[in-house]
Amino acid sequence: MKRIAKIGILAGVSAILMGGVAACGSSTSNSGSSSGNGKVTLTYMLWDPNEEVGYKKSIAEFEKKHPNIQVNIEQYPWAQYWQKLQTEMAAGTAPDVFWDHVTYFPTFVKNGQLLDLSPYIKQDHVDTSIYYPQLLKQYQYNGGTYGLPKDWDTIAIFYNKDMFKKEGVPAPTNLTWNPTDGGSLVKVAEKMTIDNNGKHPGDPGFDPNHVKQYGFMAYNSNQSFYYNFMAENGAKIINKQFGNKLLFDSPQGIQAMQGIMDMINKYHISPPGAEGTNANGNANAQKLFEQGKLAMYMDGDWNLTPVVSSCKFHVGVALLPIGPQGRVSVMNGLSDAIYAHTKHPKEAWELEKWLASPQSERILASGGYVWPGIQKLAPLFADSWQKRGVDVTPFLEESKGKTISFPITFNWGQADTAINKEFDLMWLGKVSPSEAVKTAVQQANAALQGNQ
């Protein structure tokens, strides 16, 4: 499951939803149903098949406690999920409850597609202080709350324990980074980068065109890669939540991107830039890692299950390196949202309330399916993975430190497309980091401000 994956389909979401708003009244909605015996059937839609296993367990408990409600789970892959959800919203037939994401939330809430949970929270005295406050804030707009936190994720370094042991290099558990010389991140990655003749970067005769094993990978992904480095170098991403001005064309942001490009072109610790473009960068990093050709790469904890299950070696998780402004991770989270035009708002709220309850989040956390949105339950997730031989506490430690949110704003789809296009040119070596960052921000801000 990718929290921030290919968001190109976002570009058309406003037009799709705006075109369907008139048809979205509750009188025309097909979400939910009632049987002749008075039993209400709700539809719950999600995209991750690994988490679906846990949610089936949770909803089985919910149905025991609510014999008058039946829940049908629908699971679709990421891209198909959003296409289906947008189409059904336009037709007035969206699922009663569904996973929401910060990149889609602004458009949904602006177009009146989400139920404001504030009255229900107040009526049932739901204690929202149990959730991570930054996650709760992500789904609030104009005084309303449009989703309760179901989970969260941070970014860390996945590393090949067996490879480090074989090369006699200490585990990368306390790295540093700076854009000037790369810090110990680059130094360790150099030791883990080997060409076909067994030489490392910096060795006489090292051949950067014939490398059999890379130490690290720089790829064009904002959440799981370059936002973290920008923040660690003191760059700010956006002016505010629902803001319309990106700020990472600052000297600190440009300097961070130059440092990232140096990983590829100067230090040769990363595969060529063509391997790291936006469309396939994360997938290529994951594939090279699983094949034993990459010692370290950065990723979100949502990829724990697919990566660990695919690797024939021991996978380690390490904290992000400490940058000039400290260690900073992007922290993102999903919420469960209720469709504003559900035929069964009362029953949908009962499901929402259950999914965000300690009972349900304990099931998901203790099964190792996802970090829970309720803070005190986080150790259950870590314990589950520890039993499998993987220490995932670096993700948890980062959640307690400096974090930044992914940009939550309107027209993000258009802005993101503009940035990815320009940054791909940078990854391909066709434009300089300075030119790429300045042009990307200029074009993205035009989109955020409604000028294109």
C-alpha positions as MATLAB code, in Angstrom:
seq = 'MKRIAKIGILAGVSAILMGGVAACGSSTSNSGSSSGNGKVTLTYMLWDPNEEVGYKKSIAEFEKKHPNIQVNIEQYPWAQYWQKLQTEMAAGTAPDVFWDHVTYFPTFVKNGQLLDLSPYIKQDHVDTSIYYPQLLKQYQYNGGTYGLPKDWDTIAIFYNKDMFKKEGVPAPTNLTWNPTDGGSLVKVAEKMTIDNNGKHPGDPGFDPNHVKQYGFMAYNSNQSFYYNFMAENGAKIINKQFGNKLLFDSPQGIQAMQGIMDMINKYHISPPGAEGTNANGNANAQKLFEQGKLAMYMDGDWNLTPVVSSCKFHVGVALLPIGPQGRVSVMNGLSDAIYAHTKHPKEAWELEKWLASPQSERILASGGYVWPGIQKLAPLFADSWQKRGVDVTPFLEESKGKTISFPITFNWGQADTAINKEFDLMWLGKVSPSEAVKTAVQQANAALQGNQ';
ca = [
       0.000    0.000    0.000;
       1.362    3.351   -0.979;
       0.168    6.334    1.041;
       1.536    8.757   -1.518;
       1.790    6.847   -4.721;
       0.866    7.827   -8.234;
      -1.478   10.752   -7.758;
      -1.832   11.774  -11.385;
      -5.473   10.725  -11.317;
      -6.025   13.491   -8.774;
      -5.794   16.079  -11.549;
      -9.308   15.279  -12.705;
     -10.939   14.675   -9.354;
     -12.383   18.190   -8.975;
     -14.069   18.089  -12.363;
     -15.432   14.596  -11.765;
     -16.837   15.412   -8.360;
     -18.159   18.849   -9.248;
     -19.971   17.351  -12.214;
     -21.687   14.863   -9.963;
     -22.583   17.008   -6.956;
     -26.085   17.704   -8.214;
     -26.744   13.982   -8.409;
     -25.413   13.238   -4.957;
     -28.430   13.914   -2.787;
     -29.334   11.244   -0.279;
     -32.558   10.521   -2.152;
     -30.548    9.128   -5.075;
     -27.784    7.412   -3.148;
     -27.391    3.653   -3.414;
     -24.903    3.359   -0.570;
     -26.049    0.989    2.130;
     -29.217   -1.075    1.996;
     -31.931   -2.444    4.226;
     -33.284   -5.956    4.144;
     -36.833   -6.968    4.843;
     -35.924   -8.057    8.362;
     -34.727   -4.583    9.279;
     -31.028   -5.428    8.969;
     -28.893   -2.653    7.487;
     -26.045   -3.506    5.108;
     -23.126   -1.066    4.906;
     -20.279   -0.994    2.399;
     -16.747   -0.378    3.688;
     -14.098    0.278    1.023;
     -10.318    0.030    1.418;
      -7.270   -0.565   -0.783;
      -4.710   -2.626    1.110;
      -5.106   -6.441    0.930;
      -2.724   -6.990    3.860;
      -4.756   -4.760    6.158;
      -8.017   -6.202    4.845;
      -7.213   -9.415    6.718;
      -7.133   -7.485    9.990;
     -10.228   -5.471    9.204;
     -12.204   -8.634    8.558;
     -11.377   -9.690   12.121;
     -12.369   -6.302   13.487;
     -15.639   -6.121   11.590;
     -16.550   -9.652   12.654;
     -16.439   -8.371   16.236;
     -18.436   -5.285   15.250;
     -21.181   -7.410   13.711;
     -21.403   -9.515   16.870;
     -22.021   -6.338   18.864;
     -24.380   -4.900   16.218;
     -26.553   -7.810   14.965;
     -28.719   -5.341   13.039;
     -25.786   -4.233   10.852;
     -23.960   -6.216    8.183;
     -20.749   -4.838    6.640;
     -19.541   -5.753    3.179;
     -15.849   -5.032    2.615;
     -14.712   -3.993   -0.854;
     -10.961   -3.988   -1.580;
      -9.453   -2.437   -4.704;
      -5.811   -1.651   -5.585;
      -4.699    1.960   -5.022;
      -5.308    3.437   -8.494;
      -8.511    1.508   -9.112;
      -9.748    2.440   -5.633;
      -9.670    6.181   -6.293;
     -11.096    5.905   -9.789;
     -13.999    3.833   -8.477;
     -14.599    6.082   -5.469;
     -14.628    9.263   -7.563;
     -16.962    7.731  -10.133;
     -19.367    6.518   -7.459;
     -19.326    9.888   -5.714;
     -20.276   11.544   -8.985;
     -23.132    9.052   -9.349;
     -24.245    9.322   -5.735;
     -23.468    5.668   -4.995;
     -20.254    5.881   -2.966;
     -19.601    3.403   -0.118;
     -20.975    4.309    3.284;
     -17.542    4.280    4.965;
     -14.180    4.350    3.237;
     -10.491    5.051    3.705;
      -9.562    8.682    3.107;
      -6.163   10.140    2.251;
      -4.789   13.644    2.786;
      -4.274   14.214   -0.942;
      -7.960   13.591   -1.703;
      -9.504   14.952    1.483;
      -9.461   18.668    0.482;
     -11.424   18.067   -2.726;
     -13.893   15.715   -1.057;
     -14.614   18.073    1.833;
     -14.839   21.131   -0.415;
     -17.428   19.396   -2.599;
     -19.565   18.255    0.321;
     -18.843   14.550   -0.066;
     -17.864   13.875    3.560;
     -20.058   13.763    6.647;
     -19.031   16.137    9.431;
     -18.503   13.907   12.448;
     -18.372   16.728   15.001;
     -22.023   16.435   16.131;
     -21.690   12.661   16.499;
     -18.414   12.958   18.411;
     -20.031   15.443   20.793;
     -23.244   13.457   21.133;
     -21.451   10.210   22.040;
     -18.701   11.879   24.083;
     -15.891   10.370   22.013;
     -12.556   11.175   23.616;
     -10.438   12.474   20.723;
      -7.453   13.116   23.003;
      -6.474    9.456   22.630;
      -5.369   10.059   19.039;
      -2.160   11.597   17.750;
      -3.172   15.283   17.576;
      -1.403   15.907   14.260;
      -3.369   13.048   12.671;
      -6.704   14.331   13.944;
      -5.887   17.802   12.611;
      -5.218   16.486    9.120;
      -8.905   15.719    8.590;
     -10.372   18.886   10.078;
     -11.702   21.759    7.995;
     -13.562   24.961    8.894;
     -14.295   23.721   12.409;
     -15.537   20.312   11.327;
     -13.983   16.866   11.735;
     -14.329   14.602    8.717;
     -12.548   11.456    9.807;
     -11.080    9.783   12.881;
      -7.449    8.569   12.741;
      -7.147    4.903   11.863;
      -3.370    4.686   11.443;
      -0.101    6.492   10.742;
       3.230    6.019    9.031;
       6.717    7.484    9.095;
       9.789    6.922    6.912;
      12.878    4.912    7.867;
      15.798    3.065    6.289;
      15.323   -0.555    5.281;
      18.672   -2.380    5.208;
      19.997   -5.838    4.365;
      21.357   -7.210    7.628;
      23.109  -10.137    5.971;
      24.852   -7.908    3.444;
      26.212   -5.595    6.127;
      27.467   -8.596    8.084;
      29.113  -10.071    4.982;
      30.917   -6.801    4.201;
      31.974   -6.341    7.822;
      30.261   -2.962    8.072;
      28.384   -2.008   11.264;
      24.616   -1.743   10.935;
      23.524    1.764    9.800;
      21.786    2.577   13.053;
      23.170    6.033   13.822;
      23.815    7.846   10.549;
      24.202   11.529    9.798;
      23.605   13.479    6.599;
      24.414   16.901    5.231;
      24.292   18.258    1.672;
      27.967   19.255    1.656;
      29.728   15.895    1.946;
      26.828   13.513    2.567;
      27.771   12.735    6.165;
      28.146    9.180    7.391;
      25.190    8.106    5.217;
      27.306    8.525    2.103;
      30.434    7.097    3.746;
      28.631    3.925    4.814;
      26.914    3.666    1.432;
      30.319    3.902   -0.277;
      31.513    0.895    1.728;
      28.433   -1.016    0.605;
      28.728   -0.027   -3.077;
      30.803   -2.477   -5.140;
      31.603   -2.544   -8.862;
      32.160   -5.683  -10.921;
      35.848   -5.713   -9.951;
      35.158   -5.499   -6.234;
      36.107   -1.826   -5.928;
      34.273    0.864   -3.958;
      33.628    4.519   -4.862;
      36.829    6.427   -4.147;
      39.043    3.430   -4.883;
      41.470    3.806   -7.834;
      39.862    2.234  -10.878;
      36.290    2.164   -9.519;
      33.900    1.798  -12.473;
      30.626    3.667  -11.875;
      29.166    2.228  -15.087;
      29.431   -1.375  -13.926;
      28.190   -1.601  -10.345;
      26.856   -4.910   -9.038;
      25.769   -3.695   -5.596;
      24.659   -0.211   -4.547;
      24.775    1.157   -1.019;
      21.732    3.437   -1.204;
      19.118    4.681   -3.657;
      17.951    8.208   -4.370;
      14.583    8.180   -6.115;
      11.980   10.772   -7.054;
       9.361   10.396   -4.332;
       8.328   13.257   -2.080;
       6.931   11.510    0.987;
       9.252    8.536    1.198;
      12.380   10.371    0.066;
      13.225   13.994   -0.643;
      10.789   15.816    1.692;
      12.642   14.236    4.607;
      16.022   15.554    3.431;
      14.598   18.990    2.673;
      13.119   19.245    6.164;
      16.363   18.033    7.736;
      18.166   20.843    5.920;
      15.745   23.471    7.231;
      13.469   23.850    4.200;
       9.730   24.317    4.701;
       7.429   22.532    2.247;
       4.229   24.639    2.263;
       3.106   27.814    4.010;
       0.216   26.206    5.949;
      -2.497   23.541    5.851;
      -4.803   24.409    2.949;
      -2.184   26.930    1.900;
      -1.404   27.875   -1.684;
       2.330   28.500   -1.643;
       5.130   25.934   -1.675;
       8.322   27.158   -0.058;
      10.986   24.566   -0.826;
      12.600   26.679   -3.547;
      14.533   28.219   -0.660;
      18.345   27.968   -0.523;
      17.930   25.116    1.982;
      15.596   23.214   -0.340;
      17.811   23.655   -3.392;
      20.888   22.687   -1.392;
      19.173   19.509   -0.175;
      18.286   18.493   -3.739;
      21.854   19.130   -4.876;
      23.041   16.860   -2.081;
      20.608   14.176   -3.254;
      21.771   14.433   -6.872;
      25.359   14.116   -5.641;
      24.465   10.667   -4.307;
      23.892    9.617   -7.920;
      26.331   11.660   -9.954;
      29.217   12.471   -7.601;
      29.435    9.674   -5.037;
      27.950    6.905   -7.242;
      26.309    5.213   -4.259;
      22.919    5.170   -5.982;
      21.736    3.609   -9.262;
      21.593    5.979  -12.268;
      18.906    8.651  -12.194;
      16.894    6.950  -14.930;
      16.190    4.150  -12.421;
      14.739    6.598   -9.910;
      12.182    8.596  -11.864;
       8.788    9.158  -10.306;
       6.837    6.483  -12.153;
       9.073    3.581  -11.078;
      11.602    4.866   -8.538;
      10.106    3.350   -5.403;
       9.276    0.082   -7.179;
      12.821   -0.166   -8.551;
      14.341    0.514   -5.133;
      12.154   -2.145   -3.557;
      12.967   -4.632   -6.334;
      16.744   -4.067   -6.143;
      16.608   -4.389   -2.374;
      14.650   -7.637   -2.506;
      17.097   -8.980   -5.111;
      20.039   -8.335   -2.786;
      21.523   -5.658   -5.050;
      20.842   -2.706   -2.756;
      22.111   -2.398    0.814;
      19.806    0.390    2.023;
      16.845    2.411    0.857;
      14.204    4.634    2.440;
      10.547    3.637    2.566;
       7.393    3.901    4.630;
       6.226    1.279    7.108;
       3.276    0.489    4.829;
       5.722   -1.602    2.797;
       6.894   -3.729    5.726;
       4.774   -6.761    4.921;
       5.500   -6.973    1.163;
       9.231   -6.284    1.603;
       9.900   -8.622    4.538;
       7.854  -11.420    2.986;
       9.720  -11.102   -0.330;
      13.284  -10.982    1.025;
      15.361  -14.118    1.468;
      17.608  -12.286    3.944;
      17.126  -10.595    7.309;
      15.640   -7.110    6.968;
      16.660   -4.377    9.384;
      14.986   -1.024    9.994;
      17.079    2.008   10.961;
      16.309    5.576   11.885;
      16.666    8.252    9.234;
      20.039    9.999    9.358;
      20.375   13.113   11.486;
      20.557   16.184    9.258;
      21.708   19.767    9.910;
      18.345   20.517   11.567;
      18.024   17.137   13.251;
      16.138   14.025   12.270;
      12.815   14.777   10.534;
      10.325   12.330    9.026;
       7.168   12.878    7.059;
       4.315   11.567    9.214;
       1.098   10.755    7.443;
      -2.089    9.003    8.441;
      -5.325    7.699    7.018;
      -8.810    8.191    8.369;
     -12.092    6.412    7.955;
     -14.609    8.765    6.371;
     -18.372    8.581    6.068;
     -20.002    9.415    2.747;
     -22.114   12.539    3.251;
     -25.052   11.034    1.346;
     -25.184    7.598    2.925;
     -28.703    6.294    3.435;
     -27.709    5.095    6.884;
     -25.732    7.797    8.699;
     -26.596    6.416   12.142;
     -25.301    2.920   11.356;
     -22.321    4.310    9.407;
     -21.373    6.338   12.485;
     -21.578    3.189   14.631;
     -19.089    1.528   12.255;
     -16.847    4.615   12.172;
     -16.896    4.825   15.958;
     -16.005    1.146   16.244;
     -13.147    1.311   13.735;
     -11.627    4.218   15.663;
     -12.170    2.576   19.043;
      -9.441    1.071   21.235;
     -11.013   -2.372   20.739;
     -10.736   -2.281   16.957;
      -7.374   -0.517   16.765;
      -6.000   -3.059   19.245;
      -6.942   -5.861   16.838;
      -5.155   -4.157   13.945;
      -2.101   -3.188   15.990;
      -1.581   -6.510   17.760;
      -1.837   -8.311   14.424;
       0.939   -6.150   12.994;
      -1.311   -4.812   10.248;
      -0.810   -1.095   10.855;
       0.389    1.432   13.435;
      -2.759    2.503   15.339;
      -4.058    6.066   15.434;
      -4.402    5.719   19.217;
      -1.025    6.573   20.728;
      -0.954    4.215   23.681;
      -1.569    1.155   21.467;
       1.528    1.665   19.306;
       3.695   -0.826   21.286;
       1.321   -3.636   20.250;
       2.306   -3.189   16.605;
       6.007   -3.175   17.480;
       5.600   -6.297   19.619;
       3.907   -8.143   16.767;
       6.793   -7.425   14.397;
       9.400   -8.217   17.037;
       7.968  -11.735   17.221;
       8.727  -12.005   13.501;
      12.311  -10.935   14.095;
      12.004   -7.366   12.841;
      12.580   -4.352   15.094;
      10.256   -1.640   13.780;
      10.681    0.747   16.715;
      12.616    3.274   14.576;
       9.285    4.200   12.959;
       7.795    4.726   16.408;
      10.766    6.738   17.673;
      10.471    9.047   14.672;
       6.784    9.623   15.367;
       7.799   11.036   18.749;
      10.416   13.369   17.289;
      10.333   16.082   14.627;
       7.791   15.338   11.917;
       6.205   17.180    9.035;
       2.901   16.567    7.319;
       2.419   15.917    3.652;
       0.958   19.062    1.981;
      -2.790   19.143    2.545;
      -4.287   21.605    0.095;
      -6.564   22.107   -2.880;
      -5.462   21.407   -6.476;
      -2.614   19.226   -5.229;
      -2.994   16.829   -8.159;
      -2.050   19.481  -10.711;
       0.761   20.800   -8.515;
       2.178   17.332   -7.922;
       2.137   16.530  -11.627;
       4.109   19.700  -12.388;
       6.703   18.908   -9.714;
       7.159   15.299  -10.785;
       7.647   16.298  -14.419;
      10.373   18.795  -13.577;
      12.049   16.603  -10.983;
      12.196   13.715  -13.436;
      14.240   15.950  -15.738;
      16.575   16.578  -12.807;
      16.865   12.856  -12.077;
      17.680   12.298  -15.750;
      20.429   14.936  -15.570;
      18.737   17.280  -18.043;
      18.340   20.244  -15.680;
      20.235   21.369  -12.585;
      18.733   21.004   -9.096;
      18.468   24.783   -8.800;
      16.604   25.132  -12.080;
      14.384   22.099  -11.394;
      13.335   23.204   -7.922;
      12.631   26.817   -8.939;
      10.630   25.835  -12.013;
       8.731   23.100  -10.171;
       7.686   25.394   -7.343;
       6.715   28.186   -9.733;
       4.485   25.890  -11.775;
       3.066   24.121   -8.720;
       2.187   27.409   -7.038;
       0.367   28.510  -10.182;
      -1.743   25.373   -9.888;
      -2.358   25.845   -6.151;
      -3.418   29.436   -6.758;
      -5.803   28.427   -9.531;
      -3.856   30.015  -12.373;
      -3.692   26.894  -14.517;
];
